[in-house]
Amino acid sequence: MASTGRIKFTRKERSWILYDWANSVYATNIMAAIFPTIFVAFAGDKGDIWWGYGTSIATLIVALLAPILGSIADYKGMKKKLFTLFMLLGVVFTASMALTGDWRLMLVGYIISKIGFSGSNLFYDSFLTDVTTNERMDTVSSWGYAMGYIGGSTIPFVISIAVLMTMGYSNPLAQRFSILIVPVWWLVFSIPMLRHVEQVHYIEKPDKLSLGSIFASIWKTARDIATQKGLLLFIIAYFFYIDGVGTVISISTAYGTALGLGATGMILALLVTQIVAMPSSILFARLAKKISTRKALLIAISVYMFICFVGFIMGFTLEPHQNKYQQAFNNRRARIEASYEGYAFENRSLAEKTLATYMNQAQRALTQPGNEPLEDLQVRDGSGLAEADAKLVIQAAEAAKADLLAFREAEMPVISRYQDAISFSTVLFWSMAILVGTMQGGIQAVSRSYFGKLVPKKRSNEYFGFFDIFGKFAAVIGPLLYAVIGNVTGRSSFGALGLMLLFLLGFVFLVIARKPLDQLERERALMPEA
């Protein structure tokens, strides 16, 4: 990692790059792939809806704090302190999520840990100006992005998948491991950043910090952007389509889990997304150079609209079969659970909670016999039960299994149609994962570079600060839109379809902005130092 061709990174540059390696595992294991499926399994039928609300809350808080924190971080010695605070906030509360089985506490831990993750990234990005020169900034920044995809996202992610596949996805120890590897990896590889990176550029700290001066600066930048039609239209378009991009990343596995897709298959598909994303982003940059950046972005947005439509079809065709199976299973489950009254449990609450976990596993096993056959299903978590209760729980589980085997025989047509629908939707999920991989890195990287072409170079930091605020606020709408539409309609598939609106608005604003954007880009090219 120390060099590439003639380039040799300094210790500060290597340390800065390594932080992307450190924290990218959070984006993969916690935000995108593994933890959402665990959370939905604990939270139940509306787990994906609660996940959408939690993601929106966390992102909204960071968006509201971002301009204030950014202004405070400019003062001497404050950037490192704030970075460390938010990094540790993320690490500690990520670890806390592995220590509870209560989905409400998991959700609280997720919200606070995501605030820590997003907040630390605000300061991490701004440290780029402290660790390198303007001439080397593109190279150092690109390597941070690359190392996040190559190592930080992939290595601990693959280890987690291997543990889950070996021990069983529903195994509590395997689930805890896939969560706990995140804070450990994150903290260990953050040490070089904490040791070697310091704030070089700063302003002297006043006796009292003024909120008035902070908001005055934000208002001035907003006013300058509003006077430039091309730039204003682009940033509005970016606001909508980048929100859609972020929502697709954050909600995909929660959506798939709510539909009953196999967690392991979804995770492997998202691993493919990570692998495809890096080379695709490089190719996408070449496409932008060949046909123009604006046209390349329109192509990417169009692909994302198609992805949303595929996601809708994936759920819309599956949900009727899922509902029929769910209704039949719930009726049989109610009868089975009523039989528990015949067992003299000492601790009835704990015994029935253990049996409820067993029934949740059985529900999955009935629809995916190749993965977790019902015949081999055992009570997996009887911790805390007295010996007598443990024996009774095993007896009750065996009786339930016999009942469920009869249920499978009687409801085979319903189960078979649901299994076929799951297989079809899984193929669509893989197709979506590959499509997202081809566009994800490219649309983010090219959007940032295009914005850089449109802003005055001498004031680029001020403009990019505003650009970052827009990006953070944008990430609030998508998850909320998905959650509200899914909740109102009672079908998650309509929530997925609703995300198309974000990309459509982004597409329309980019089309409208063609002439003013082309004119502004030509003007900036003639005065690159302005």
Residue pairs with C-beta under 8 A, 6 or more apart in sequence:
1 9
1 14
1 17
1 18
1 143
1 147
2 8
2 9
2 14
3 9
4 143
7 136
7 139
9 17
9 140
9 143
10 131
10 132
11 196
12 130
12 131
12 132
12 196
12 197
13 131
13 132
13 136
13 140
14 192
15 131
15 192
15 193
15 195
15 196
15 197
16 124
16 127
16 128
16 131
16 132
16 140
16 144
16 193
16 197
17 140
17 143
17 144
17 147
18 147
18 189
18 192
18 193
19 124
19 144
19 189
19 190
19 192
19 193
20 124
20 144
20 145
20 147
20 148
20 152
21 147
21 148
21 151
21 152
21 189
22 152
22 185
22 186
22 187
22 188
22 189
22 190
22 193
23 87
23 90
23 117
23 120
23 121
23 124
23 152
23 186
23 190
24 148
24 149
24 151
24 152
24 153
25 152
25 153
25 156
25 157
25 181
25 182
25 185
25 186
26 90
26 94
26 113
26 117
26 182
26 186
27 117
27 148
27 153
27 249
28 34
28 153
28 154
28 156
28 157
28 270
28 274
29 35
29 156
29 157
29 160
29 178
29 179
29 181
29 182
30 94
30 97
30 110
30 113
30 114
30 117
30 179
30 182
31 55
31 114
31 117
31 249
31 250
32 249
32 250
32 252
32 253
32 270
33 157
33 253
33 266
33 267
33 270
33 271
34 157
34 160
34 164
34 178
34 179
34 253
34 263
34 267
35 97
35 110
35 178
35 179
36 48
36 51
36 251
36 253
36 254
36 257
37 169
37 253
37 254
37 256
37 257
37 263
37 266
37 267
38 175
38 178
38 179
39 47
39 50
39 51
39 103
39 106
39 107
39 110
39 254
40 47
40 48
40 51
40 254
40 257
40 258
41 47
41 170
41 257
41 360
42 101
42 102
42 103
42 106
43 50
43 51
43 103
43 106
43 107
44 103
45 258
46 487
47 103
47 254
47 257
47 258
48 251
48 254
48 255
48 257
48 258
48 486
48 492
49 483
49 486
49 487
49 492
50 103
50 107
50 483
51 107
51 251
51 254
51 479
52 251
52 254
52 479
52 480
52 482
52 483
52 486
52 495
53 479
53 480
53 483
54 107
54 110
54 111
54 114
55 114
55 250
55 251
55 479
56 476
56 477
56 479
56 480
56 483
57 111
58 110
58 111
58 112
58 114
58 115
58 118
59 114
59 118
59 472
59 475
59 476
59 479
60 473
60 476
61 111
61 115
62 114
62 115
62 118
62 119
62 122
62 472
63 469
63 472
63 473
63 475
63 476
65 119
66 122
66 468
66 469
66 472
67 214
67 215
67 218
67 465
67 469
68 211
68 214
69 82
69 119
69 122
69 123
70 122
70 126
70 465
70 468
71 209
71 213
71 214
71 217
72 78
72 82
72 209
73 79
73 82
73 122
73 123
73 126
74 202
74 203
75 202
75 203
75 204
75 205
75 206
75 209
76 199
76 202
76 203
76 204
76 205
77 199
77 202
77 205
78 199
78 202
78 205
79 123
79 126
79 127
79 130
79 199
79 202
80 197
80 198
80 199
82 119
82 123
83 120
83 123
83 124
83 127
83 193
84 194
86 115
86 116
86 117
86 119
86 120
86 122
86 123
87 116
87 120
87 186
87 190
88 116
89 112
89 113
89 115
89 116
89 119
90 113
90 114
90 115
90 116
90 117
90 119
90 120
90 183
90 186
91 113
91 116
91 183
91 186
91 187
92 113
92 116
92 183
93 109
93 110
93 112
93 113
93 116
94 109
94 113
94 116
94 179
94 182
94 183
94 186
95 179
95 180
95 183
96 105
96 109
96 113
97 105
97 106
97 109
97 110
97 113
97 179
98 175
98 176
98 179
98 180
99 176
100 106
100 109
101 172
118 472
122 468
124 193
125 468
127 197
127 199
128 137
128 140
128 141
128 144
129 137
129 200
129 201
129 461
130 197
130 198
130 199
130 200
130 201
131 140
131 197
132 140
145 441
145 445
146 278
149 274
149 277
149 278
149 441
150 278
152 185
152 189
153 274
154 271
154 274
154 275
156 181
156 182
156 185
157 267
157 271
157 274
158 271
159 181
160 177
160 178
160 181
161 264
161 267
161 268
161 271
163 174
163 177
163 178
164 171
164 174
164 175
164 178
164 263
164 264
164 267
165 264
166 174
167 173
167 174
168 174
168 372
168 380
169 175
169 263
169 264
170 361
170 364
170 372
170 380
171 380
172 380
172 381
217 462
218 466
218 469
221 462
221 463
221 465
221 466
222 466
225 231
225 232
225 235
225 463
225 466
226 232
228 516
228 520
229 513
229 516
230 454
230 513
230 516
230 517
230 518
230 519
230 520
230 521
231 454
231 455
231 520
233 509
233 510
233 512
233 513
233 516
233 517
234 450
234 451
234 454
234 509
234 510
234 513
234 517
235 451
235 466
235 467
235 470
236 509
237 505
237 506
237 507
237 508
237 509
237 510
237 513
238 447
238 451
238 467
238 470
238 471
238 474
238 506
239 470
239 471
239 473
239 474
239 506
240 474
240 502
240 503
240 505
240 506
240 509
241 297
241 301
241 304
241 443
241 502
241 503
241 505
241 506
241 507
242 443
242 444
242 447
242 471
242 474
242 475
242 506
243 474
243 475
243 476
243 477
243 478
243 502
244 304
244 308
244 478
244 499
244 502
244 503
244 506
245 304
245 440
245 443
245 444
246 474
246 475
246 478
247 475
247 478
247 479
247 481
247 482
247 499
247 502
248 304
248 307
248 308
248 311
248 436
248 478
248 499
249 436
249 440
250 478
250 479
251 478
251 479
251 482
252 266
252 270
252 311
252 429
252 432
252 433
252 436
253 263
253 266
253 267
253 270
255 311
255 315
255 482
255 492
255 495
255 496
256 266
256 425
256 429
257 263
257 266
258 492
259 314
259 315
259 318
259 319
259 322
259 422
259 425
259 492
260 318
260 322
260 364
260 367
260 418
260 422
261 422
261 425
261 426
261 429
262 368
262 371
262 422
262 426
264 371
265 426
265 429
265 430
266 426
266 429
269 429
269 430
269 432
269 433
270 433
272 430
272 433
272 434
272 437
273 433
273 434
273 436
273 437
273 440
274 437
275 437
276 434
276 437
276 438
277 437
277 438
277 440
277 441
278 441
280 437
280 438
280 439
280 440
280 441
280 442
281 440
281 441
281 442
281 444
281 445
283 442
284 296
284 300
284 438
284 439
284 441
284 442
284 443
284 445
284 446
285 442
285 445
285 446
285 449
287 296
287 299
287 442
288 295
288 296
288 297
288 442
288 446
288 450
293 446
293 449
293 450
293 453
294 450
294 510
294 513
294 514
294 517
294 518
296 442
296 446
297 443
297 446
297 447
297 450
297 510
298 507
298 510
298 511
300 439
300 442
300 443
300 446
301 443
301 503
301 506
301 507
301 510
302 503
302 507
303 435
303 438
303 439
304 439
304 443
304 503
305 500
305 503
305 504
305 507
306 435
307 432
307 435
307 436
308 496
308 497
308 499
308 500
308 503
309 497
309 500
310 428
310 431
310 432
310 435
311 428
311 432
311 493
311 496
311 497
311 499
312 493
312 494
312 496
312 497
312 500
313 428
313 493
314 425
314 428
314 429
314 432
314 493
314 496
315 425
315 491
315 492
315 493
315 496
316 491
316 493
317 421
317 424
317 425
318 418
318 421
318 422
318 424
318 425
318 493
319 491
319 492
319 493
321 414
321 417
321 418
321 420
321 421
322 418
322 421
324 414
324 417
324 418
325 367
325 411
325 414
325 415
325 418
328 407
328 411
328 414
329 363
329 366
329 407
332 403
332 404
332 407
333 359
333 363
335 403
336 359
336 399
336 400
336 403
336 404
337 352
337 355
337 356
337 359
339 396
339 399
339 400
340 348
340 351
340 352
340 355
340 396
343 351
343 392
343 395
343 396
344 392
345 351
345 352
345 389
345 392
345 393
346 386
346 388
346 389
347 384
347 385
347 386
347 389
350 384
350 385
350 389
351 385
351 389
351 392
351 393
351 396
354 379
354 381
354 382
354 385
354 393
355 379
355 393
355 396
355 397
355 400
357 380
357 381
358 377
358 379
358 380
358 397
358 400
359 400
361 372
361 377
361 380
362 374
362 377
362 400
362 401
362 404
364 371
364 372
365 371
365 372
365 373
365 374
365 377
366 374
366 404
366 407
366 408
366 415
367 415
367 418
367 419
367 422
368 419
368 422
374 401
374 404
374 405
374 408
375 401
375 405
377 401
378 397
379 393
379 394
379 397
382 390
382 393
385 393
408 415
448 467
451 463
451 464
451 467
452 460
452 464
453 521
453 524
453 525
454 517
454 520
454 521
454 524
455 463
455 464
455 524
456 463
456 524
456 530
457 528
457 529
457 530
458 529
458 530
477 502
478 499
478 502
481 495
481 498
481 499
481 501
481 502
482 492
482 495
482 496
482 498
482 499
483 495
484 495
485 494
485 495
485 497
485 498
486 492
486 494
486 495
489 495
510 517
524 530
